[in-house]
Amino acid sequence: MSEEKIPLAGVIGSPIAHSKSPQLHTHWLRTYDLPGHYIPMDVNTEDLEHVLRTLPKLGFVGANVTIPHKERALEIADLITDRATLIGAANTLIFRPDGKIHADNTDGYGFITNLKQSAPDWDPKAGPAAVLGAGGAARAVITSLLDAGVPEILLSNRTKVRAEALRSDFGKRLVIYDWVQAGNMFEDAATVVNTTSLGMIGKTPLRVPLDGLRKGTLVTDLVYAPLKTNFLAEAENRGCVIVAGLGMLLHQAVPGFERWFGLRPDVDSATRAAALR
Ligand code: NAP
């Protein structure tokens, strides 16, 4: 009689010690009393392909990939979902029994699901969305906002060519603003998103003027350390509906967990507490 295999998964990045994913997935494994382990793995870029080809042989059923491997993982994968292709990066890998690596990107799913759970009255069709930043996370956010029915994206990034590159990928529904005029985007926006790392603990504060923010506008920040950024606190003072970034992190983990361990986990207050432990 063959012994049943215990499924293994983990998160691959460098550095990786700060990642909240191990405590999150371990919390779900324990909550639902499922067999399995989820571990952090610090891997260099030059070793990534070898590691990804070896992990399935060790009993791994999949992995999350994070900075700096999200783009390289997509190149290595054998099969890629449409949304990962559009975003140009992977964050969730499934190791199939036939040996093929299947790459997906669940950041956009996590972003939108967080908005829908935290602000159920949010209407994506209500007007343009203003997006600060044009890095990897911005691609996922823009893809999911357009998919949800946002009519137009107003986009501003310190390095303008990065914003222009997004416009050439996403087309006329993106309108680019100079970084010094980023605050002007807010006057017409029904939704405002900070996808830059500004405002994160230990980083430069976000100094874009917020006078244009209108009461009732939905404002969200991808930065989740601190949980409520100064940007969100100021938006709240101006009567905006605010949504913190931690929920995106929790929701983006759901599809991977379900594929690897066979059960769709809930994102609830216990999940939040586990991620913050
Ligand atoms: P990234 O690709 O490195 O992009 C960083 C972005 O921040 C770029 O737009 C960059 O502008 C901007 N930026 C950095 N320093 C700046 C400064 N001093 N002044 C103006 N702009 C500056 O990183 P990413 O992967 O997109 O991640 C961005 C943030 O989102 C990070 O804080 C990350 O932790 C967070 N995030 C959160 C979640 C979640 O689940 N909540 C998921 C993904 C990412 P330039 O192009 O001009 O450099």
Boltz pocket constraint, residues with backbone or C-beta under 6 A from the ligand:
constraints:
  - pocket:
      binder: B
      contacts: [[A, 107], [A, 110], [A, 132], [A, 133], [A, 134], [A, 135], [A, 136], [A, 137], [A, 138], [A, 157], [A, 158], [A, 159], [A, 162], [A, 194], [A, 195], [A, 196], [A, 197], [A, 198], [A, 200], [A, 204], [A, 221], [A, 222], [A, 223], [A, 224], [A, 245], [A, 246], [A, 248], [A, 249], [A, 250], [A, 252]]
      max_distance: 6.0
